[in-house]
Each structure stands twice: as C-alpha cells, then as structure tokens.
Amino acid sequence: MTSSSQATDHADQGRAAAEQAEQAVAPTPGGASGKRVLLAKPRGYCAGVDRAVDTVERALETYGPPVYVRKEIVHNQHVVQTLEKRGVIFVEETDEVPEGALVVFSAHGVSPAVHEEANRRNLRTIDATCPLVTKVHKEVNRFAKQDYDILLIGHEGHEEVEGTSGEAPDRVQLVDKASDVDKVEVRDPSKVVWLSQTTLSVDETMERVDQLQERFPDLQAPPSDDICYATSNRQVAVKAMAAECDLVLVVGSQNSSNSKRLVEVALQAGATSAHLIDYADHIDESWLDGVTTVGVTSGASVPDVLVLQVLDYLQERGWGEAEEITTANEKISFALPRELRKDLSDNPDSPQSVR
C-alpha cells in the first residue's frame, strides 16, 4: 500500500469513528432547570498511564522510599504530588540520582543515551515507558537501519519526542508546525517515512502528513497508527458531544499534550467554549454564565476522582446527574515492567530496600 493510500485510510478511519461517535449521543431531557452534563467515555487513565503509576507504587511497596523517577512519571499534577508525599523523588536527569540507587523511567520514554548514563552511574533502572511509545522507538530503529530519513510529527521539547528522536538523532527530523514542513531536507525523496508522537490530535497530524506528501509524494506511513488508541478514543468521545455543549471542561494538566489536544478538538467540533483545568476549584464561575449543557472529559493521565469532583461542583450549582456518552469500551492492559515483575516474583512476601 502506498503512503498516500495509507494516509487516506488513516483519515477515513478517523472520519468513520467520528460519525459513529456523533450517533452515540441520544437526545435526552435536561433536569428541571434544563441544565445538562454530558460525560465522555472513554476518559481518564489509559493502559500505559495505569501501568506507569502502578509501577512506581509497587516499587515503593517493594523497595521502600525513596524511589527516584526521571521526569514526571505521567503529566498530571495531582498524581505527581500524591507520589511525592509517599516518598518519590522526581528529578530532571539521572545525574541527580545517587549512584547505585533505583530510578524509574517515565511513561514517555527515554533515549539510549539516558540508559547509557544510568549504566555508567551504576543505577538500578525500571523502565515504565508505555509499550505504545516503545513501538514508535522500534519503528525509528527499523527505518534508520533501512537508511530512511524519518520525519517525526510532534511537539518540540516534549519528553516523548526527545526520547524517540534520540533513538536515531542523525536520521530524525522534527516536524511540529506547518512552517516546519518547508524546512525539511532529505537525502533521497524516495526513502522518507513519517512517524508521530502518540498523544497528538489525529486531525492535526493528518493535516501535517498531507503537507509533507505534497513535498514528498513517495512518503511512507508507519506500519500501524502511532497515535495511541486512548488518545484517539478520547478525541472521538469529545467530538461526539462537543456540538451540543456550551462549555467543555477537560480535566488535565497544562503539560499534558493529550489533554490540551482535547480542548482543541472540542472547539473544532463545535463546543462554544472549552477549558483545561487540574481541579474543580480551578473552574471560573464566569464560564458558567448562560451555560445549559456542560461536557466533561479528562486526559489519559487523569485519575477519575478528579472528574468526580468536577461533577460534584456542577451539581452543587444546579446541574443534574451526568449523562455518559460512550463511544468505545477499552479493555487493554499492559504487564508491569519485567525488572519489577522479576523482583515481585523472587520476593513476593519480603520487600527489601535497594539502598
């Protein structure tokens, strides 16, 4: 299959999912005040985030604090602060970890250079990289070995992009904005492939692919979608309800790429307004002026307790029970990292500190 037809298939699949999502919203009456809350499903924790957070919690239980984590384990303020209270120490780089100590790599992945630095410093590592990010890393290695130029669609400075680019820095070029497309230089236009960060807007990514294909007609596509199932599913669910919403509240942190994309998707899909919030008390009362229907969703790194607090906040102000808008049922789960599974198997009843 050609890159062009693959890209078309990606776009067609996205449109079909969006059409199905629109049909998922059945008209329902509001409460006595006419105020409604539409609650997107799926929302919140994806399998990769669940695995990463569980990894850190199990490490605390098994080895005892402190447990060091390079970068934020996931991009959510509440999760990070909660783990800090339990004895997790978040660092920017591995050279901040005491020699010989335990460090967990975040769900966003790290480059080979980070692994090498950890080995040099005799650190014990647990790699909590999301398996779907690992898949993209393997794609980079595969295409680099085949001597392709790799155009990585993603956001500059994002940890996932840094880790993915680091797999083959001499072969990967980042394409973030539309203006970046014209700056791309390749050695052989017949050997170019695009890959993407896993947490992007599906629609925006395909726009960037279309622009790249205008320059490189032989552009190859990844063997399977790089944007993760959870990111896509949450965007489809928001599209399903956005046109009915005067306001969409997305629970998530400002450094969460997939959460920020949900705000953008909601506005593009017809919501009158949309805002990203970490907590219910971050809601500005003025946002609710004249609002009848509120949509609520959350990013893939957000525990559902934070969503429930938003629903309580709205109920206290006259909105009724939430109507759940379901566009997919997720049943995916990932095993814990092998380094941790081995220790849990060897010492199921006798956790020991690595210090």
Buried (B, 14 or more C-beta within 10 A) or exposed (E): EEBBEBBBEBBEEBEEBBEEBBEBBEEEEBEEEEBBBBBBBBBBBBBBBBBBBBBBBBBBEBBBEBBBBBBBBBBBBBBBEBBEEEEBBBEEEBEEBEEEBBBBBBBBBBBBBBBEBBEEBEBBBBBBBBBBBBBBBEBBBBBBEEEBBBBBBBBEEBBBBBBBBBBBBEBBBBBBEEEBBEEBEBEEEEBBBBBBBBBBBBBBBBBBBBBBBEBBEBBBBBEEBBBBBBBBBBBBBBBBBBBBBBBBBBBBBEBBBBBBBBBBBBBBBEBBBBBBBBEBEEBEEEBBEEBBBBBBBBBBBBBEEBBBBBBEBBBEEEBBEBBEBBBBEBEEEBEBBEBBEEBBEEEEEEBEEEE
